[in-house]
Amino acid sequence: MIDPHAPAPPGPPPSWGTAHGPAAVRLPVRPGTGRFLVLACVFVCAACGLVYELELVALAAYLIGDSVTQASIVLSVMVFAMGIGSLAAKRLRRLGAAGFGAVEAGLALVGGCSAMALYAVFAWTGDWGGLWAHGPRLLLVAFSLATGLLIGAEVPLLMELIQRIRRQDAGGAVADLFAADYVGALVGGLAFPFLLLPFLGQLTGALLTGTVNVIAGGALVLGLFHRDLTRRARWLLLITNVTVLGLLASAAVLVDDFERAARHAVYGDDVRVAVQSEVQEVVLTGGTGGTPFALFLDGRLRVSGADERRYHEALVHPVMNGPHGRVLVLGGGDGLAVREVLRHPGVRGVDLVEIDPEVVRLARQDPALAALNGHVYGDPRVHVTVADAFGWLRSAPAGTYDVVISDLPDPAITDSTKLYSQEFYGLARRTLAPGGRMVVHAGPLASRPRGFWTVDATLRAAGLRTSPYAVGGGTTGFAAGPDRSTDASERPHDWGFVLAAPGSAPPLGLADGPRPDTLTAQALAAGARAAERTRIDGLAVSTLVHPRY
């Protein structure tokens, strides 16, 4: 707390104005208006800073995978750098206006261009191997450091500026600054998912944020504190801000061409559809003119026309060995698992629960995907519900389904871990009719056996008895794991499944009726033996509050 009887600190240089201490400064407006303008700038800069932070987290999770890990890296590095930036800003306090203007110009350029830079490195160096394979991770840390340093330097400089307008005790000044800062952070945090992402996308949203940032910082310094700057400093800051604005504007003009080029670098030249739904990015490639069809969800190869039949036959046909009048499919909005279900006689109804309506729409309307799934959404027995599978199961009728098929993303993807939890399997078990069975896609076995056997242990903890098995995949290895990669050698080349039922372990075999094109009883038995050879006992169960994948 400041002692009012303490001697005044040394006065500033004469260029600051009068010699009444740091609070003495000539303004073109009244002091009250000046304070309001500074706090308004704090508000805007805080909103921009949080958008940069969320942008790095979102893009890192999208490009690299494992959102918890990437968020932890970004946040911890950025908070550490903010502390360093605050200390470094002490040397700029006597040049508060010029220092703040330079910091905001740098922050606008770094934050605004971060998304494009990360996407470019991922798209054009992801398959180079060696150190370049870690390029996105290294760049993520670099941008987190740079952004944190600049954000950390803001508050000390703003504290200096607001004290020079009207001197007050340090506690009151800090309270005013932090109040504006926290409210701005709230606005930025809400604007990112509800405005910037859905309407502008990640790249344009970051560029617009940088533009707002440099305008706010430059306007405050050049408009309110221009008398603190020499003529040369004013021109230098003006030129810097105009240059940053020009770079951001040029990037905004080119962002569509850049995104198309980067998308082609990642997915190939035959991209037909690329849409950002409220849930994920959905990309369709090929499927026309003899090119192989592929469906990518958030950059992960989810369906490959070259070998999807092997996966879906292995997923569906063993679980249909028994009563199968009523079938529940969790996930699988592409309709390919439903296609295999409908091949079996005696199916009276199929309920499909898919979280992303865009995937369902494309499965209905895209000619290549609809042809691949056999136009199953035109079958009156198929009923679609757009909902999160976990939430839907909580209110699902008990004892309804003969078969439950869990065709969900890899368990090691952070957003999917709740769908591989003991609680989830307990809810799914409740929906089974007497004699009912459930099958779960449990991720690749050869490359991630621990995750596979954690799924098995979790199913058993939910009161189910299990029959695990695996089948080999093709070179495309679709239904890939948590990490995006443009290197085909890093993709899984097999698929693991767990067949489960209450009471006793269900027999592993094929139902009488349609003969699968790629799966035989002998191959199924061999897949069960291969899985058993990799068994890992004693693994902990995965739950909502303690995920193990």
HUTA-V164490 format. One line per field, one symbol per residue. phi: phi as a letter, one per 20 degrees, with the letter a starting at -180 (. if undefined). psi: psi as a letter, one per 30 degrees, with the letter a starting at -180 (. if undefined). burial: I if it has 16 or more other C-alpha atoms within 10 Angstrom, else O. A space follows every 50 residues. Layout:
BEGIN
phi = ???
psi = ???
burial = ???
END
This chain:
BEGIN
phi = .fefeffffgfffgffpfdenffebedfcfgffffffffffggfffffff fgffffffffffedolfffffffffffffgfffffffffgfdffdgffff ffffffffffffeffffffffffdcfdemmfffegfffffffffffffgf fffffgfffffffffbfbfffffffffffffffffffffefffecfffed nfffffffffffffffffffffeedfffdfgfffffffffffffffffff fffefffffffffffedoedfdcbcdefdaedcdcmncmneffbdddlne fdccgfbffffffffefffefqgbfdcdddnmffnfffgffffefnfeac dddcfdfffffffedfgfffffemlffefffecdceafffffffdfffmd dfccddddfgfefgfdffecefffffffffeffgnfccccfdnfefecff ffffgffffffenddccfbbcfdefflfmfefefbeeffeefcbcdcceb bfndfffeadffpfeffcddfffffffffffffdgcemffeecfebfde
psi = kkjfflkklklllfffblhgaffjkklflleeeeeeeeeeeeeeeeeeee eeeeeeeeeeeeeelieeeeeeeeeeeeeeeeeeeeeefefgefheeeee eeeeeeeeeeeefeeeeeeeeeefffgflbeffgeeeeeeeeeeeeeeee effeeeeeeeeeffejklleeeeeeeeeeeeeeeeeeeeeeeffeeeeff leeeeeeeeeeeeeeeeeeeefeegfffkleeeeeeeeeeeeeeeeeeee eeegeeeeeeeeeeeeflfhkekjkjafelkkkklaflgfkkkkkkjhfk jekkfegfeeeeeeeeeefgiakhekkkkjahffgeeeeeeffklfjfkk kkjkfjfeeeeefefkeeeeeegghfffkffkkkkjlkeeeeffgkkkhe kekkjjillkffkeffefggleeeeeeeeffklkgllkkkjglkeefiee eefeeeeeeefgglkljlllkklafehlhlafkkkgjfffkkglkkljkl llclkkkjaklkbkklffkleeeeeeeeeeeefgkjlgklkklefikf.
burial = OOOOOOOOOOOIOOOIIOOOIIIIIIIOOOIOOIIOIIIIIIIIIIIIII IIIIIIIIIIIIIIIIIOOIIOIIIOIIIOIIOIIIOIIOOIIIIIIIII IIIIIIIIIIIIIIIIIIIIIIIIIIIOOOOIIIIIIOIIIIIIIIIIII IIIIIIIIIIIIIIIIOOOOOOIIOOIIOIIIIIIOIIIOIIIOOIIOOO OIIIIIIIIIIIIIIIIIIIIIOIIIIIIOOOOIOOIIOIIIOIIOIIIO IIOOIOOIIOIIIIIIIOOIIOOOOIOOOIIIIIIIIOOOOOIIIIIIII IIIIIIIIIIIIIIIIIIIIIIIIIIIIIIIIIIIIIIIIIIOIOOIOII IIIIIIIIIIOIIIOIOIIIOIIIIIIOOOOIOOIIIOIIOIIIOOOOOI IIIIIIIIIIIIIIOOIIIIIIIIIIIIIIIIIOIIIIIIIIIIIIIIII IIIIIIIIIIIIIIIIIIIIIIIOOIIIIIIIIIIIOOOOIIIIIIIIII IIOOOIOIIIIOOOOIOOIOOOIIOOIIOIIOOOOOOOOOIIIOOOIII
END
